[in-house]
Amino acid sequence: MPSVSPRALFALNLRRLRLATGLSQEALAERAGLHRTYVSSIERGERNVSLDNIFRLAEALAADPRDLLAPERKAGSK
Amino acid sequence: MPSVSPRALFALNLRRLRLATGLSQEALAERAGLHRTYVSSIERGERNVSLDNIFRLAEALAADPRDLLAPERKAGSK
């Protein structure tokens, strides 16, 4: 069982990947064709994001959609 | 851009992983706490599956949720 919920895990991964690209939530939202407040609520772990939006967000981040489901990283690990 | 839609890709991966476990759609649905007709429609690529259900299906298959988003396999490749 995951130590965090799927929504919390997705939130962490989205935030990590977004910050790595240097995009603001607003810029990411615009690229992905989503609303800024929706992206914000995803990053707070409040949303049960759908498959289509997972792929939209990944494309906007130039990331593999699977990276948004990556397991939680332990502190100190790479 | 993917050559198939996210929903079609998910459908292919779900079916492949389910058949690899030897589970029927009905048995998978029961394990995942979902309805048999819902699993069936996912495998027809008709559903915009949510994050929570992606993780439920993966757990029922003892698979990594990321495997359900794996890119399409070319015929003849491993």
N, CA and C atoms of all chains as a GROMACS GRO file, in nm:
protein
  468
    1MET      N    1   0.084  -0.120   0.000
    1MET     CA    2   0.000   0.000   0.000
    1MET      C    3   0.088   0.125   0.000
    2PRO      N    4   0.049   0.225  -0.076
    2PRO     CA    5   0.129   0.347  -0.074
    2PRO      C    6   0.116   0.417   0.060
    3SER      N    7   0.223   0.489   0.096
    3SER     CA    8   0.220   0.561   0.223
    3SER      C    9   0.142   0.691   0.209
    4VAL      N   10   0.125   0.738   0.087
    4VAL     CA   11   0.041   0.855   0.064
    4VAL      C   12  -0.068   0.816  -0.035
    5SER      N   13  -0.176   0.893  -0.036
    5SER     CA   14  -0.287   0.863  -0.126
    5SER      C   15  -0.245   0.891  -0.270
    6PRO      N   16  -0.313   0.830  -0.366
    6PRO     CA   17  -0.284   0.860  -0.507
    6PRO      C   18  -0.292   1.010  -0.536
    7ARG      N   19  -0.388   1.078  -0.476
    7ARG     CA   20  -0.402   1.222  -0.505
    7ARG      C   21  -0.286   1.302  -0.448
    8ALA      N   22  -0.242   1.265  -0.329
    8ALA     CA   23  -0.129   1.336  -0.267
    8ALA      C   24   0.000   1.307  -0.344
    9LEU      N   25   0.014   1.182  -0.388
    9LEU     CA   26   0.132   1.144  -0.465
    9LEU      C   27   0.137   1.221  -0.597
   10PHE      N   28   0.023   1.226  -0.665
   10PHE     CA   29   0.017   1.299  -0.792
   10PHE      C   30   0.051   1.446  -0.770
   11ALA      N   31  -0.001   1.502  -0.662
   11ALA     CA   32   0.025   1.643  -0.628
   11ALA      C   33   0.175   1.668  -0.613
   12LEU      N   34   0.242   1.581  -0.541
   12LEU     CA   35   0.386   1.597  -0.518
   12LEU      C   36   0.463   1.587  -0.649
   13ASN      N   37   0.427   1.489  -0.730
   13ASN     CA   38   0.497   1.470  -0.858
   13ASN      C   39   0.473   1.588  -0.953
   14LEU      N   40   0.348   1.634  -0.957
   14LEU     CA   41   0.318   1.746  -1.047
   14LEU      C   42   0.398   1.869  -1.005
   15ARG      N   43   0.400   1.895  -0.876
   15ARG     CA   44   0.472   2.013  -0.827
   15ARG      C   45   0.622   2.001  -0.856
   16ARG      N   46   0.677   1.883  -0.829
   16ARG     CA   47   0.820   1.860  -0.853
   16ARG      C   48   0.854   1.881  -1.001
   17LEU      N   49   0.776   1.822  -1.089
   17LEU     CA   50   0.804   1.834  -1.232
   17LEU      C   51   0.780   1.976  -1.282
   18ARG      N   52   0.678   2.040  -1.230
   18ARG     CA   53   0.650   2.178  -1.272
   18ARG      C   54   0.765   2.270  -1.231
   19LEU      N   55   0.809   2.257  -1.107
   19LEU     CA   56   0.918   2.344  -1.061
   19LEU      C   57   1.046   2.317  -1.139
   20ALA      N   58   1.066   2.191  -1.177
   20ALA     CA   59   1.187   2.157  -1.255
   20ALA      C   60   1.186   2.226  -1.392
   21THR      N   61   1.066   2.252  -1.443
   21THR     CA   62   1.058   2.321  -1.574
   21THR      C   63   1.063   2.473  -1.558
   22GLY      N   64   1.044   2.521  -1.435
   22GLY     CA   65   1.041   2.664  -1.411
   22GLY      C   66   0.908   2.730  -1.446
   23LEU      N   67   0.807   2.647  -1.472
   23LEU     CA   68   0.675   2.703  -1.505
   23LEU      C   69   0.598   2.740  -1.379
   24SER      N   70   0.524   2.849  -1.386
   24SER     CA   71   0.427   2.881  -1.280
   24SER      C   72   0.304   2.792  -1.297
   25GLN      N   73   0.221   2.786  -1.193
   25GLN     CA   74   0.096   2.710  -1.206
   25GLN      C   75   0.014   2.767  -1.321
   26GLU      N   76   0.015   2.898  -1.333
   26GLU     CA   77  -0.065   2.963  -1.438
   26GLU      C   78  -0.012   2.927  -1.577
   27ALA      N   79   0.120   2.930  -1.593
   27ALA     CA   80   0.178   2.898  -1.723
   27ALA      C   81   0.152   2.751  -1.759
   28LEU      N   82   0.165   2.664  -1.660
   28LEU     CA   83   0.136   2.522  -1.685
   28LEU      C   84  -0.010   2.504  -1.725
   29ALA      N   85  -0.098   2.569  -1.651
   29ALA     CA   86  -0.241   2.558  -1.680
   29ALA      C   87  -0.270   2.601  -1.824
   30GLU      N   88  -0.211   2.712  -1.862
   30GLU     CA   89  -0.235   2.762  -1.998
   30GLU      C   90  -0.185   2.662  -2.102
   31ARG      N   91  -0.064   2.611  -2.082
   31ARG     CA   92  -0.009   2.512  -2.177
   31ARG      C   93  -0.096   2.388  -2.188
   32ALA      N   94  -0.152   2.348  -2.072
   32ALA     CA   95  -0.228   2.222  -2.069
   32ALA      C   96  -0.374   2.243  -2.106
   33GLY      N   97  -0.414   2.369  -2.124
   33GLY     CA   98  -0.554   2.396  -2.157
   33GLY      C   99  -0.647   2.373  -2.038
   34LEU      N  100  -0.592   2.395  -1.918
   34LEU     CA  101  -0.671   2.376  -1.796
   34LEU      C  102  -0.680   2.510  -1.722
   35HIS      N  103  -0.768   2.517  -1.624
   35HIS     CA  104  -0.781   2.642  -1.550
   35HIS      C  105  -0.675   2.648  -1.439
   36ARG      N  106  -0.628   2.769  -1.416
   36ARG     CA  107  -0.525   2.790  -1.313
   36ARG      C  108  -0.570   2.738  -1.176
   37THR      N  109  -0.694   2.761  -1.140
   37THR     CA  110  -0.740   2.717  -1.008
   37THR      C  111  -0.751   2.564  -1.002
   38TYR      N  112  -0.773   2.503  -1.116
   38TYR     CA  113  -0.779   2.356  -1.121
   38TYR      C  114  -0.639   2.298  -1.096
   39VAL      N  115  -0.538   2.354  -1.163
   39VAL     CA  116  -0.400   2.309  -1.141
   39VAL      C  117  -0.360   2.331  -0.995
   40SER      N  118  -0.400   2.444  -0.941
   40SER     CA  119  -0.370   2.473  -0.801
   40SER      C  120  -0.433   2.369  -0.708
   41SER      N  121  -0.555   2.332  -0.734
   41SER     CA  122  -0.621   2.235  -0.646
   41SER      C  123  -0.564   2.094  -0.666
   42ILE      N  124  -0.516   2.064  -0.787
   42ILE     CA  125  -0.447   1.935  -0.806
   42ILE      C  126  -0.322   1.932  -0.718
   43GLU      N  127  -0.248   2.041  -0.716
   43GLU     CA  128  -0.123   2.045  -0.637
   43GLU      C  129  -0.149   2.045  -0.487
   44ARG      N  130  -0.272   2.073  -0.447
   44ARG     CA  131  -0.308   2.058  -0.305
   44ARG      C  132  -0.362   1.917  -0.277
   45GLY      N  133  -0.361   1.830  -0.377
   45GLY     CA  134  -0.404   1.691  -0.356
   45GLY      C  135  -0.554   1.677  -0.344
   46GLU      N  136  -0.626   1.775  -0.399
   46GLU     CA  137  -0.772   1.776  -0.381
   46GLU      C  138  -0.847   1.711  -0.497
   47ARG      N  139  -0.775   1.676  -0.604
   47ARG     CA  140  -0.845   1.636  -0.726
   47ARG      C  141  -0.818   1.490  -0.765
   48ASN      N  142  -0.924   1.428  -0.809
   48ASN     CA  143  -0.915   1.292  -0.862
   48ASN      C  144  -0.897   1.305  -1.014
   49VAL      N  145  -0.777   1.342  -1.054
   49VAL     CA  146  -0.747   1.379  -1.193
   49VAL      C  147  -0.778   1.264  -1.288
   50SER      N  148  -0.830   1.298  -1.404
   50SER     CA  149  -0.865   1.194  -1.502
   50SER      C  150  -0.749   1.167  -1.596
   51LEU      N  151  -0.758   1.052  -1.660
   51LEU     CA  152  -0.658   1.006  -1.757
   51LEU      C  153  -0.627   1.114  -1.862
   52ASP      N  154  -0.729   1.172  -1.920
   52ASP     CA  155  -0.705   1.273  -2.024
   52ASP      C  156  -0.623   1.390  -1.969
   53ASN      N  157  -0.657   1.433  -1.847
   53ASN     CA  158  -0.584   1.546  -1.790
   53ASN      C  159  -0.444   1.508  -1.744
   54ILE      N  160  -0.425   1.384  -1.702
   54ILE     CA  161  -0.289   1.337  -1.669
   54ILE      C  162  -0.201   1.351  -1.794
   55PHE      N  163  -0.253   1.308  -1.908
   55PHE     CA  164  -0.175   1.316  -2.032
   55PHE      C  165  -0.158   1.461  -2.079
   56ARG      N  166  -0.259   1.544  -2.059
   56ARG     CA  167  -0.244   1.686  -2.095
   56ARG      C  168  -0.134   1.752  -2.012
   57LEU      N  169  -0.136   1.725  -1.881
   57LEU     CA  170  -0.035   1.786  -1.793
   57LEU      C  171   0.105   1.735  -1.829
   58ALA      N  172   0.116   1.605  -1.856
   58ALA     CA  173   0.247   1.549  -1.890
   58ALA      C  174   0.298   1.613  -2.019
   59GLU      N  175   0.212   1.627  -2.116
   59GLU     CA  176   0.255   1.687  -2.243
   59GLU      C  177   0.300   1.832  -2.222
   60ALA      N  178   0.226   1.904  -2.140
   60ALA     CA  179   0.262   2.044  -2.112
   60ALA      C  180   0.396   2.054  -2.039
   61LEU      N  181   0.430   1.950  -1.965
   61LEU     CA  182   0.558   1.946  -1.892
   61LEU      C  183   0.669   1.878  -1.974
   62ALA      N  184   0.636   1.832  -2.094
   62ALA     CA  185   0.729   1.752  -2.175
   62ALA      C  186   0.782   1.634  -2.094
   63ALA      N  187   0.692   1.574  -2.015
   63ALA     CA  188   0.729   1.461  -1.929
   63ALA      C  189   0.654   1.335  -1.974
   64ASP      N  190   0.704   1.222  -1.929
   64ASP     CA  191   0.633   1.096  -1.948
   64ASP      C  192   0.516   1.095  -1.849
   65PRO      N  193   0.395   1.063  -1.896
   65PRO     CA  194   0.281   1.061  -1.803
   65PRO      C  195   0.307   0.972  -1.681
   66ARG      N  196   0.386   0.868  -1.700
   66ARG     CA  197   0.415   0.777  -1.589
   66ARG      C  198   0.491   0.846  -1.476
   67ASP      N  199   0.567   0.951  -1.510
   67ASP     CA  200   0.642   1.022  -1.406
   67ASP      C  201   0.549   1.089  -1.304
   68LEU      N  202   0.426   1.117  -1.348
   68LEU     CA  203   0.330   1.180  -1.256
   68LEU      C  204   0.274   1.079  -1.154
   69LEU      N  205   0.298   0.950  -1.178
   69LEU     CA  206   0.252   0.846  -1.084
   69LEU      C  207   0.369   0.782  -1.010
   70ALA      N  208   0.487   0.843  -1.019
   70ALA     CA  209   0.606   0.783  -0.958
   70ALA      C  210   0.589   0.773  -0.806
   71PRO      N  211   0.641   0.665  -0.747
   71PRO     CA  212   0.630   0.646  -0.602
   71PRO      C  213   0.700   0.760  -0.526
   72GLU      N  214   0.657   0.778  -0.406
   72GLU     CA  215   0.713   0.885  -0.321
   72GLU      C  216   0.863   0.865  -0.305
   73ARG      N  217   0.935   0.977  -0.309
   73ARG     CA  218   1.080   0.970  -0.291
   73ARG      C  219   1.114   0.986  -0.146
   74LYS      N  220   1.200   0.898  -0.101
   74LYS     CA  221   1.248   0.910   0.038
   74LYS      C  222   1.340   1.031   0.048
   75ALA      N  223   1.334   1.099   0.159
   75ALA     CA  224   1.425   1.211   0.182
   75ALA      C  225   1.567   1.161   0.174
   76GLY      N  226   1.649   1.232   0.100
   76GLY     CA  227   1.791   1.194   0.091
   76GLY      C  228   1.822   1.103  -0.025
   77SER      N  229   1.718   1.041  -0.086
   77SER     CA  230   1.746   0.958  -0.202
   77SER      C  231   1.750   1.043  -0.327
   78LYS      N  232   1.805   0.985  -0.434
   78LYS     CA  233   1.817   1.063  -0.557
   78LYS      C  234   1.684   1.081  -0.628
   79MET      N  235   0.319   1.351  -2.987
   79MET     CA  236   0.181   1.306  -2.960
   79MET      C  237   0.173   1.153  -2.969
   80PRO      N  238   0.096   1.090  -2.881
   80PRO     CA  239   0.083   0.945  -2.887
   80PRO      C  240   0.004   0.905  -3.011
   81SER      N  241   0.035   0.785  -3.062
   81SER     CA  242  -0.036   0.739  -3.181
   81SER      C  243  -0.176   0.691  -3.145
   82VAL      N  244  -0.198   0.658  -3.019
   82VAL     CA  245  -0.334   0.625  -2.975
   82VAL      C  246  -0.372   0.720  -2.862
   83SER      N  247  -0.501   0.734  -2.838
   83SER     CA  248  -0.548   0.823  -2.732
   83SER      C  249  -0.511   0.766  -2.596
   84PRO      N  250  -0.506   0.852  -2.493
   84PRO     CA  251  -0.482   0.801  -2.358
   84PRO      C  252  -0.581   0.690  -2.319
   85ARG      N  253  -0.705   0.707  -2.357
   85ARG     CA  254  -0.805   0.605  -2.318
   85ARG      C  255  -0.781   0.472  -2.388
   86ALA      N  256  -0.744   0.480  -2.515
   86ALA     CA  257  -0.718   0.356  -2.591
   86ALA      C  258  -0.592   0.289  -2.539
   87LEU      N  259  -0.492   0.370  -2.505
   87LEU     CA  260  -0.368   0.316  -2.450
   87LEU      C  261  -0.394   0.248  -2.316
   88PHE      N  262  -0.469   0.314  -2.231
   88PHE     CA  263  -0.502   0.256  -2.100
   88PHE      C  264  -0.578   0.124  -2.120
   89ALA      N  265  -0.670   0.123  -2.213
   89ALA     CA  266  -0.748   0.002  -2.241
   89ALA      C  267  -0.657  -0.115  -2.279
   90LEU      N  268  -0.561  -0.088  -2.368
   90LEU     CA  269  -0.469  -0.193  -2.412
   90LEU      C  270  -0.385  -0.245  -2.297
   91ASN      N  271  -0.334  -0.152  -2.216
   91ASN     CA  272  -0.249  -0.193  -2.103
   91ASN      C  273  -0.328  -0.271  -1.999
   92LEU      N  274  -0.449  -0.224  -1.972
   92LEU     CA  275  -0.530  -0.293  -1.872
   92LEU      C  276  -0.559  -0.435  -1.918
   93ARG      N  277  -0.597  -0.450  -2.044
   93ARG     CA  278  -0.630  -0.582  -2.096
   93ARG      C  279  -0.507  -0.674  -2.093
   94ARG      N  280  -0.393  -0.619  -2.136
   94ARG     CA  281  -0.268  -0.697  -2.136
   94ARG      C  282  -0.233  -0.744  -1.995
   95LEU      N  283  -0.238  -0.654  -1.899
   95LEU     CA  284  -0.201  -0.690  -1.761
   95LEU      C  285  -0.304  -0.785  -1.700
   96ARG      N  286  -0.429  -0.762  -1.730
   96ARG     CA  287  -0.534  -0.851  -1.677
   96ARG      C  288  -0.518  -0.992  -1.729
   97LEU      N  289  -0.495  -1.004  -1.860
   97LEU     CA  290  -0.480  -1.137  -1.919
   97LEU      C  291  -0.355  -1.206  -1.864
   98ALA      N  292  -0.250  -1.126  -1.836
   98ALA     CA  293  -0.127  -1.183  -1.782
   98ALA      C  294  -0.150  -1.244  -1.642
   99THR      N  295  -0.248  -1.190  -1.570
   99THR     CA  296  -0.278  -1.244  -1.437
   99THR      C  297  -0.376  -1.359  -1.444
  100GLY      N  298  -0.442  -1.376  -1.558
  100GLY     CA  299  -0.542  -1.481  -1.571
  100GLY      C  300  -0.678  -1.444  -1.511
  101LEU      N  301  -0.694  -1.318  -1.475
  101LEU     CA  302  -0.822  -1.273  -1.418
  101LEU      C  303  -0.923  -1.243  -1.527
  102SER      N  304  -1.049  -1.277  -1.501
  102SER     CA  305  -1.157  -1.232  -1.588
  102SER      C  306  -1.186  -1.086  -1.557
  103GLN      N  307  -1.259  -1.020  -1.646
  103GLN     CA  308  -1.301  -0.882  -1.618
  103GLN      C  309  -1.380  -0.877  -1.487
  104GLU      N  310  -1.463  -0.978  -1.468
  104GLU     CA  311  -1.548  -0.980  -1.349
  104GLU      C  312  -1.463  -0.996  -1.222
  105ALA      N  313  -1.364  -1.085  -1.227
  105ALA     CA  314  -1.280  -1.108  -1.110
  105ALA      C  315  -1.197  -0.983  -1.080
  106LEU      N  316  -1.146  -0.920  -1.185
  106LEU     CA  317  -1.070  -0.796  -1.164
  106LEU      C  318  -1.160  -0.689  -1.103
  107ALA      N  319  -1.279  -0.675  -1.157
  107ALA     CA  320  -1.372  -0.574  -1.105
  107ALA      C  321  -1.400  -0.597  -0.957
  108GLU      N  322  -1.420  -0.722  -0.921
  108GLU     CA  323  -1.450  -0.752  -0.781
  108GLU      C  324  -1.331  -0.718  -0.691
  109ARG      N  325  -1.212  -0.755  -0.736
  109ARG     CA  326  -1.092  -0.724  -0.657
  109ARG      C  327  -1.071  -0.574  -0.640
  110ALA      N  328  -1.105  -0.500  -0.745
  110ALA     CA  329  -1.079  -0.355  -0.744
  110ALA      C  330  -1.194  -0.276  -0.683
  111GLY      N  331  -1.303  -0.346  -0.652
  111GLY     CA  332  -1.419  -0.276  -0.596
  111GLY      C  333  -1.492  -0.192  -0.698
  112LEU      N  334  -1.487  -0.237  -0.823
  112LEU     CA  335  -1.553  -0.164  -0.932
  112LEU      C  336  -1.658  -0.255  -0.995
  113HIS      N  337  -1.743  -0.196  -1.078
  113HIS     CA  338  -1.847  -0.276  -1.141
  113HIS      C  339  -1.793  -0.344  -1.266
  114ARG      N  340  -1.839  -0.464  -1.290
  114ARG     CA  341  -1.795  -0.541  -1.406
  114ARG      C  342  -1.817  -0.466  -1.537
  115THR      N  343  -1.928  -0.398  -1.549
  115THR     CA  344  -1.955  -0.327  -1.675
  115THR      C  345  -1.864  -0.205  -1.689
  116TYR      N  346  -1.821  -0.150  -1.577
  116TYR     CA  347  -1.727  -0.037  -1.581
  116TYR      C  348  -1.591  -0.083  -1.632
  117VAL      N  349  -1.543  -0.195  -1.579
  117VAL     CA  350  -1.415  -0.251  -1.626
  117VAL      C  351  -1.424  -0.284  -1.774
  118SER      N  352  -1.535  -0.340  -1.814
  118SER     CA  353  -1.555  -0.374  -1.954
  118SER      C  354  -1.549  -0.249  -2.042
  119SER      N  355  -1.610  -0.142  -1.999
  119SER     CA  356  -1.609  -0.020  -2.082
  119SER      C  357  -1.471   0.047  -2.080
  120ILE      N  358  -1.396   0.032  -1.972
  120ILE     CA  359  -1.257   0.081  -1.972
  120ILE      C  360  -1.178   0.006  -2.079
  121GLU      N  361  -1.195  -0.124  -2.085
  121GLU     CA  362  -1.120  -0.204  -2.183
  121GLU      C  363  -1.164  -0.178  -2.327
  122ARG      N  364  -1.278  -0.115  -2.344
  122ARG     CA  365  -1.317  -0.072  -2.478
  122ARG      C  366  -1.269   0.071  -2.507
  123GLY      N  367  -1.195   0.129  -2.412
  123GLY     CA  368  -1.138   0.263  -2.434
  123GLY      C  369  -1.241   0.373  -2.422
  124GLU      N  370  -1.351   0.343  -2.352
  124GLU     CA  371  -1.461   0.440  -2.345
  124GLU      C  372  -1.455   0.531  -2.223
  125ARG      N  373  -1.361   0.504  -2.132
  125ARG     CA  374  -1.366   0.573  -2.003
  125ARG      C  375  -1.245   0.661  -1.977
  126ASN      N  376  -1.273   0.776  -1.922
  126ASN     CA  377  -1.170   0.869  -1.879
  126ASN      C  378  -1.141   0.839  -1.731
  127VAL      N  379  -1.070   0.729  -1.710
  127VAL     CA  380  -1.051   0.672  -1.576
  127VAL      C  381  -0.982   0.772  -1.483
  128SER      N  382  -1.023   0.776  -1.359
  128SER     CA  383  -0.965   0.870  -1.262
  128SER      C  384  -0.845   0.808  -1.191
  129LEU      N  385  -0.766   0.898  -1.135
  129LEU     CA  386  -0.648   0.859  -1.058
  129LEU      C  387  -0.678   0.751  -0.954
  130ASP      N  388  -0.782   0.770  -0.875
  130ASP     CA  389  -0.814   0.672  -0.771
  130ASP      C  390  -0.841   0.535  -0.831
  131ASN      N  391  -0.912   0.532  -0.943
  131ASN     CA  392  -0.944   0.403  -1.004
  131ASN      C  393  -0.824   0.342  -1.076
  132ILE      N  394  -0.734   0.426  -1.127
  132ILE     CA  395  -0.609   0.374  -1.184
  132ILE      C  396  -0.532   0.298  -1.075
  133PHE      N  397  -0.524   0.357  -0.956
  133PHE     CA  398  -0.452   0.292  -0.847
  133PHE      C  399  -0.526   0.169  -0.795
  134ARG      N  400  -0.658   0.173  -0.794
  134ARG     CA  401  -0.736   0.055  -0.752
  134ARG      C  402  -0.712  -0.062  -0.847
  135LEU      N  403  -0.715  -0.032  -0.976
  135LEU     CA  404  -0.695  -0.138  -1.076
  135LEU      C  405  -0.554  -0.194  -1.066
  136ALA      N  406  -0.455  -0.105  -1.050
  136ALA     CA  407  -0.316  -0.151  -1.040
  136ALA      C  408  -0.300  -0.241  -0.918
  137GLU      N  409  -0.358  -0.200  -0.806
  137GLU     CA  410  -0.344  -0.282  -0.686
  137GLU      C  411  -0.410  -0.419  -0.705
  138ALA      N  412  -0.526  -0.420  -0.769
  138ALA     CA  413  -0.596  -0.546  -0.794
  138ALA      C  414  -0.516  -0.638  -0.886
  139LEU      N  415  -0.433  -0.577  -0.971
  139LEU     CA  416  -0.349  -0.654  -1.064
  139LEU      C  417  -0.210  -0.681  -1.006
  140ALA      N  418  -0.184  -0.632  -0.886
  140ALA     CA  419  -0.049  -0.638  -0.826
  140ALA      C  420   0.053  -0.578  -0.922
  141ALA      N  421   0.014  -0.470  -0.987
  141ALA     CA  422   0.101  -0.404  -1.086
  141ALA      C  423   0.137  -0.264  -1.038
  142ASP      N  424   0.240  -0.209  -1.097
  142ASP     CA  425   0.274  -0.068  -1.074
  142ASP      C  426   0.173   0.017  -1.153
  143PRO      N  427   0.112   0.116  -1.090
  143PRO     CA  428   0.014   0.199  -1.163
  143PRO      C  429   0.071   0.255  -1.292
  144ARG      N  430   0.202   0.281  -1.293
  144ARG     CA  431   0.265   0.337  -1.413
  144ARG      C  432   0.257   0.242  -1.532
  145ASP      N  433   0.248   0.110  -1.502
  145ASP     CA  434   0.240   0.015  -1.613
  145ASP      C  435   0.111   0.032  -1.694
  146LEU      N  436   0.010   0.088  -1.632
  146LEU     CA  437  -0.117   0.110  -1.702
  146LEU      C  438  -0.110   0.229  -1.798
  147LEU      N  439  -0.003   0.308  -1.787
  147LEU     CA  440   0.017   0.423  -1.878
  147LEU      C  441   0.133   0.398  -1.975
  148ALA      N  442   0.181   0.276  -1.980
  148ALA     CA  443   0.298   0.247  -2.064
  148ALA      C  444   0.268   0.274  -2.211
  149PRO      N  445   0.367   0.325  -2.285
  149PRO     CA  446   0.346   0.354  -2.428
  149PRO      C  447   0.310   0.228  -2.506
  150GLU      N  448   0.248   0.250  -2.617
  150GLU     CA  449   0.206   0.140  -2.703
  150GLU      C  450   0.326   0.056  -2.746
  151ARG      N  451   0.308  -0.073  -2.747
  151ARG     CA  452   0.417  -0.161  -2.789
  151ARG      C  453   0.406  -0.187  -2.938
  152LYS      N  454   0.519  -0.174  -3.003
  152LYS     CA  455   0.522  -0.205  -3.146
  152LYS      C  456   0.512  -0.356  -3.165
  153ALA      N  457   0.444  -0.396  -3.270
  153ALA     CA  458   0.435  -0.538  -3.300
  153ALA      C  459   0.575  -0.593  -3.320
  154GLY      N  460   0.603  -0.706  -3.256
  154GLY     CA  461   0.734  -0.768  -3.273
  154GLY      C  462   0.836  -0.725  -3.171
  155SER      N  463   0.811  -0.614  -3.099
  155SER     CA  464   0.907  -0.574  -2.997
  155SER      C  465   0.876  -0.648  -2.867
  156LYS      N  466   0.971  -0.647  -2.775
  156LYS     CA  467   0.952  -0.722  -2.650
  156LYS      C  468   0.856  -0.651  -2.556
   0.00000   0.00000   0.00000
